Amino acid sequence: MNRVRAARGTAPRHDDRRRSFPQVAPREAPDGRFAATWWGNAWVEALEDAALDPARLARGKAYAGRGHVDAITVTPGRVVAYVHGSRPRPYRTEIRMRTLGDDGWEEFLDGATARPDHIAALLDKDVPHALEAVAGLLPAPGDLVPDCSCPDDGYPCKHAAALCYQAARLLDEDPFVLFLMRGRGEQELLAELTRRNAARSAAETAAAPPPM
């Protein structure tokens, strides 16, 4: 049976705190780049800048391009998939990262609702550059913690690297995947953004001088 079950762009099944993405068909990265957006590239840089062995990264990138990463599940603080290597059985691989606390989310939501175009961009699956440094939303080197059932103790092993590279493609298509990794689901965030935007608009209307 063909392990490739879905192509890029297939809508994932998900609830608000758990999203599952079908396996992506083999697709080599143009120019060796797995991310096209600035936030996807920030994810890749966090992986590559902390890696101890460039050769493992190269093998992981090749695995990702050849479709060795099975369906990916994202929950707060965790990205999990089975990754096929040289042996018949795939390895259970995960990437962990810390979730944001209430103060961090408050900072992000304040920044996101500071301007109407920020909210419009987020609804269009775009992240304004102005939010880049807000609340430590994007990972820094050392923030991504890999774990794999394979016997390789490299940091990261090639299976974890493959999962990271494939996750960058998910982030490119939908930045709300990153927000889920940091602890908040899409519907939860959209509801809060809508509430805050309405409150801001009401406050501006109340503060406006009465018509002459």
HUSUL-V991656 format. One record per pair of residues at least 6 apart in sequence whose C-alpha atoms are under 6 Angstrom apart, sorted by the first residue. I is the first residue (numbers start at 1). GAP is how many residues later the second one is. Records with the same first field share a line. If there is no record, write none. Layout:
I = GAP, GAP
//
This chain:
4 = 21
6 = 16, 17, 18
7 = 17, 18
8 = 16
12 = 8, 9
13 = 7
14 = 6
16 = 169
17 = 58, 168
18 = 56, 57
19 = 54, 55
20 = 52, 53
21 = 50, 51
22 = 49
23 = 47, 48
25 = 42
26 = 39, 40, 41
27 = 38
28 = 37
35 = 6, 133, 134
37 = 135
40 = 128, 131, 132
46 = 94, 95
49 = 92
50 = 91, 92
51 = 104
52 = 103
56 = 102
57 = 104
59 = 99
60 = 98, 99, 101, 102
61 = 101
63 = 99
64 = 98, 102
68 = 15, 16
69 = 14
70 = 11, 12, 13
71 = 10
72 = 8, 9
73 = 6, 7
76 = 104, 105, 106, 107
77 = 19, 20, 21, 22, 104, 105
78 = 17, 18
79 = 15, 16
80 = 13, 14
81 = 12
82 = 8, 9, 10, 11
83 = 7, 8, 76
84 = 6
91 = 58, 59
92 = 56, 57
93 = 54, 55, 67
94 = 52, 53
95 = 50, 51
96 = 48, 49
97 = 46, 47
99 = 83, 84
100 = 82
104 = 31
107 = 28
108 = 26, 27
112 = 6
125 = 49
146 = 14
171 = 6
176 = 10
//
